Amino acid sequence: MSNISARLAQELNAKEQQVIAATALLDEGATVPFIARYRKEVTGGLDDTQLRLLEQRLSYLRELEERRTFILNTIAEQGKLTDSLTSDINEAQSKTELEDLYLPYKPKRRTKGQIAIEAGLEPLADALFSDHTLDPEQEAQPFINKEQGIEDTKAALDGAKFILMERFAEDAKLLAKFRRHIKQNGQLEAKVIAGKEEAGSKYRDYFEHSEKLLKVPSHRALAMLRARNEGILQLAINPEPEVEDAQQFCAQMIADHYQLNVRDANASQWLMNVVQWAWKVKLALHLENEFLGSLRENAETDAIDVFAKNLKDLLMAAPAGPRVTMGIDPGLRTGCKVAVVDATGKLLATNTIYPHAPQNHWDKSLRTLEQVCRQHKVELIAIGNGTASRETDKLATELLKSAAELKLNKVMVSEAGASVYSASEFAANEFPDLDVSLRGAVSIARRLQDPLAELVKIEPKSIGVGQYQHDVSQSQLGQSLTSVVEDCVNSVGVDVNTASIPLLTRVSGLNKTLATNIVKYRDENGSFTSRSQLKKVERLGPKAFEQAAGFYGS
């Protein structure tokens, strides 16, 4: 545990004692918002960003330590654990390094190399590898054994080749050397699959494309990976684009790693053939898949970070406040849906107008809007930014001029996720008798009044403020966006007497059941007059109260 704490302290640019204190709080069930806000004196002032990273990395490093212990015990049980190997395993800093070291000892199905070892060919492989002056054909003669299926010297040498190929492919130091080289020099190459030019026309920029692996931006990586999944592109990693024959270059890297400079020796041709096959059959495909996987992982992380930042900006947008607001969900053929909510977000009126083609009831729509505004003393107009939003904005501009005495203001509002909310279980419970299309206009009006309070009702992924959201890890995306929503809600706090169930659910220490019970208690007993009154809510125990109470207004 001390090693983990020290490493986390270095990564967070914090003191080890701060990490130990924060870890203890997390292990006790405290949430990140609670620790960031109410345990600063314990953690030495770690903020929510540091705590989120600590929480994420703590899980990874603990899994790493569990795996390290398992690997050490497994190799020890095999009787193959040396002091040098123990040291290498203990010093491994990532799961990849750890798995490379475990690879030669990992139980696996019988391979050609293992079959060759069982047939007694390992001494031949060792001899040809160690002494480059030996004649392979001559050395293979004594190993012919028809009972073991070794009919001739070719079969014996093939078996020795398989043994060495697998040995090379499982050499952790060689793998690390290739990773460093490819990471620094490798090039991503994309090529259109013959006959897919028309079907994949939207990917034409990548039909003959190459760029340094280090410099591929996340949006291009995700686009190319999507095209590959759709059967449009072939992707490959060129480990050394500066040479004409990259395969020969990599084969020579293997030879150099083992100091196989045997150009004049009898075994040289055979050994170089082994090295070439080791690269082509074992290492090349493995490393290419690994780097493409890493490219996807890094691109997904970047895309999720952008999504999270955009979501935070949207959630934390300044609220217009408790003012009577008209929401307009623009549309052409199906008309513009109109909803008016009072200062608390309560629905007052709905309507549908048809100012645009094909109906073109422009003047009638203006009169309807003006009448509604006068009747309900509307102060703000929120216009969704979807289809026909520009045309609807012109309608609102004309309304502001023709009814200047009403002193109306209009704002273009993101309608992302409004349709998802409209068809949700929560919206159905809130407005059981209201048409689905009109519920979206209500959401648009409310999100101008208080973006955070309204948008928490929508699954974060459905708000749609990122690119390639369906191409990234859905679990990782969901976890990241949920954390953003949680941090935003707890940064602002909530009014326990007006907050909805979805909003309360995001408060530190609460879940949907407790949020529902709070609203039920509020409905039955009236407004909360003190935080201590929360203790009377069904199933809200001391721990939940400690975590949540500080984020409420009363």
Secondary structure as the mmCIF struct_conf table of DSSP 4:
data_model
#
loop_
_struct_conf.conf_type_id
_struct_conf.id
_struct_conf.beg_label_comp_id
_struct_conf.beg_label_asym_id
_struct_conf.beg_label_seq_id
_struct_conf.end_label_comp_id
_struct_conf.end_label_asym_id
_struct_conf.end_label_seq_id
HELX_RH_AL_P HELX_RH_AL_P1 SER A 2 LEU A 12
TURN_TY1_P TURN_TY1_P1 ASN A 13 ASN A 13
BEND BEND1 ALA A 14 ALA A 14
HELX_RH_AL_P HELX_RH_AL_P2 GLU A 16 ASP A 27
TURN_TY1_P TURN_TY1_P2 GLU A 28 GLY A 29
HELX_RH_AL_P HELX_RH_AL_P3 VAL A 32 TYR A 38
HELX_RH_AL_P HELX_RH_AL_P4 LYS A 40 THR A 43
TURN_TY1_P TURN_TY1_P3 GLY A 44 GLY A 44
BEND BEND2 GLY A 45 GLY A 45
HELX_RH_AL_P HELX_RH_AL_P5 ASP A 48 GLU A 77
TURN_TY1_P TURN_TY1_P4 GLN A 78 GLY A 79
HELX_RH_AL_P HELX_RH_AL_P6 ASP A 83 GLU A 91
BEND BEND3 SER A 94 SER A 94
HELX_RH_AL_P HELX_RH_AL_P7 LYS A 95 TYR A 102
HELX_RH_3T_P HELX_RH_3T_P1 LEU A 103 TYR A 105
BEND BEND4 LYS A 106 LYS A 106
HELX_LH_PP_P HELX_LH_PP_P1 ARG A 109 THR A 111
HELX_RH_AL_P HELX_RH_AL_P8 LYS A 112 GLU A 118
TURN_TY1_P TURN_TY1_P5 ALA A 119 GLY A 120
HELX_RH_AL_P HELX_RH_AL_P9 GLU A 122 SER A 130
TURN_TY1_P TURN_TY1_P6 HIS A 132 THR A 133
BEND BEND5 LEU A 134 LEU A 134
HELX_RH_AL_P HELX_RH_AL_P10 PRO A 136 ALA A 140
HELX_RH_3T_P HELX_RH_3T_P2 GLN A 141 PHE A 143
STRN STRN1 ASN A 145 ASN A 145
HELX_RH_3T_P HELX_RH_3T_P3 LYS A 146 GLN A 148
TURN_TY1_P TURN_TY1_P7 GLY A 149 GLY A 149
STRN STRN2 ILE A 150 ILE A 150
BEND BEND6 ASP A 152 ASP A 152
HELX_RH_AL_P HELX_RH_AL_P11 THR A 153 ALA A 169
TURN_TY1_P TURN_TY1_P8 GLU A 170 GLU A 170
HELX_RH_AL_P HELX_RH_AL_P12 ALA A 172 ASN A 185
STRN STRN3 GLN A 187 VAL A 192
HELX_LH_PP_P HELX_LH_PP_P2 ILE A 193 ILE A 193
TURN_TY1_P TURN_TY1_P9 ALA A 194 GLY A 195
TURN_TY1_P TURN_TY1_P10 GLU A 197 GLY A 200
HELX_RH_3T_P HELX_RH_3T_P4 SER A 201 TYR A 206
TURN_TY1_P TURN_TY1_P11 PHE A 207 PHE A 207
STRN STRN4 GLU A 208 LYS A 212
HELX_RH_3T_P HELX_RH_3T_P5 LEU A 213 LYS A 215
HELX_RH_AL_P HELX_RH_AL_P13 SER A 218 ASN A 229
TURN_TY1_P TURN_TY1_P12 GLU A 230 GLY A 231
BEND BEND7 ILE A 232 ILE A 232
STRN STRN5 LEU A 233 ASN A 238
BEND BEND8 PRO A 239 PRO A 239
TURN_TY1_P TURN_TY1_P13 PRO A 241 GLU A 242
BEND BEND9 VAL A 243 GLU A 244
HELX_RH_AL_P HELX_RH_AL_P14 ALA A 246 HIS A 257
TURN_TY1_P TURN_TY1_P14 TYR A 258 GLN A 259
TURN_TY1_P TURN_TY1_P15 ARG A 263 ASP A 264
BEND BEND10 ALA A 265 ALA A 265
TURN_TY1_P TURN_TY1_P16 ASN A 266 ALA A 267
HELX_RH_AL_P HELX_RH_AL_P15 SER A 268 TRP A 277
HELX_RH_PI_P HELX_RH_PI_P1 ALA A 278 LEU A 283
HELX_RH_AL_P HELX_RH_AL_P16 ALA A 284 LEU A 315
TURN_TY1_P TURN_TY1_P17 MET A 316 MET A 316
BEND BEND11 ALA A 317 ALA A 317
HELX_LH_PP_P HELX_LH_PP_P3 ALA A 318 PRO A 319
BEND BEND12 PRO A 322 PRO A 322
STRN STRN6 THR A 325 ASP A 329
BEND BEND13 LEU A 332 LEU A 332
TURN_TY1_P TURN_TY1_P18 ARG A 333 THR A 334
STRN STRN7 CYS A 336 VAL A 341
TURN_TY1_P TURN_TY1_P19 ALA A 343 THR A 344
BEND BEND14 GLY A 345 GLY A 345
STRN STRN8 LEU A 347 ILE A 353
BEND BEND15 HIS A 356 HIS A 356
TURN_TY1_P TURN_TY1_P20 ALA A 357 GLN A 359
HELX_RH_AL_P HELX_RH_AL_P17 TRP A 362 HIS A 376
TURN_TY1_P TURN_TY1_P21 LYS A 377 LYS A 377
STRN STRN9 LEU A 380 GLY A 384
BEND BEND16 ASN A 385 GLY A 386
TURN_TY1_P TURN_TY1_P22 THR A 387 ALA A 388
HELX_RH_AL_P HELX_RH_AL_P18 SER A 389 SER A 402
TURN_TY1_P TURN_TY1_P23 ALA A 403 ALA A 403
HELX_RH_3T_P HELX_RH_3T_P6 ALA A 404 LEU A 406
STRN STRN10 ASN A 409 VAL A 413
TURN_TY1_P TURN_TY1_P24 ALA A 416 GLY A 417
HELX_RH_AL_P HELX_RH_AL_P19 ALA A 418 SER A 422
TURN_TY1_P TURN_TY1_P25 ALA A 423 ALA A 423
BEND BEND17 SER A 424 SER A 424
HELX_RH_AL_P HELX_RH_AL_P20 GLU A 425 GLU A 430
TURN_TY1_P TURN_TY1_P26 PRO A 432 ASP A 433
BEND BEND18 LEU A 434 LEU A 434
HELX_RH_AL_P HELX_RH_AL_P21 VAL A 436 GLN A 449
HELX_RH_AL_P HELX_RH_AL_P22 PRO A 451 LEU A 455
TURN_TY1_P TURN_TY1_P27 VAL A 456 LYS A 457
BEND BEND19 ILE A 458 ILE A 458
HELX_RH_3T_P HELX_RH_3T_P7 PRO A 460 ILE A 463
BEND BEND20 GLY A 466 TYR A 468
TURN_TY1_P TURN_TY1_P28 GLN A 469 ASP A 471
BEND BEND21 VAL A 472 VAL A 472
HELX_RH_AL_P HELX_RH_AL_P23 GLN A 474 VAL A 492
STRN STRN11 VAL A 494 ASP A 495
TURN_TY1_P TURN_TY1_P29 VAL A 496 THR A 498
HELX_RH_AL_P HELX_RH_AL_P24 ILE A 501 THR A 505
TURN_TY1_P TURN_TY1_P30 ARG A 506 ARG A 506
BEND BEND22 VAL A 507 VAL A 507
TURN_TY1_P TURN_TY1_P31 SER A 508 GLY A 509
HELX_RH_AL_P HELX_RH_AL_P25 LYS A 512 ASN A 525
BEND BEND23 SER A 527 SER A 527
BEND BEND24 SER A 530 SER A 530
HELX_RH_3T_P HELX_RH_3T_P8 ARG A 531 LYS A 536
BEND BEND25 VAL A 537 VAL A 537
TURN_TY1_P TURN_TY1_P32 GLU A 538 ARG A 539
HELX_RH_AL_P HELX_RH_AL_P26 PRO A 542 ALA A 548
HELX_RH_3T_P HELX_RH_3T_P9 ALA A 549 PHE A 551
STRN STRN12 TYR A 552 GLY A 553
#
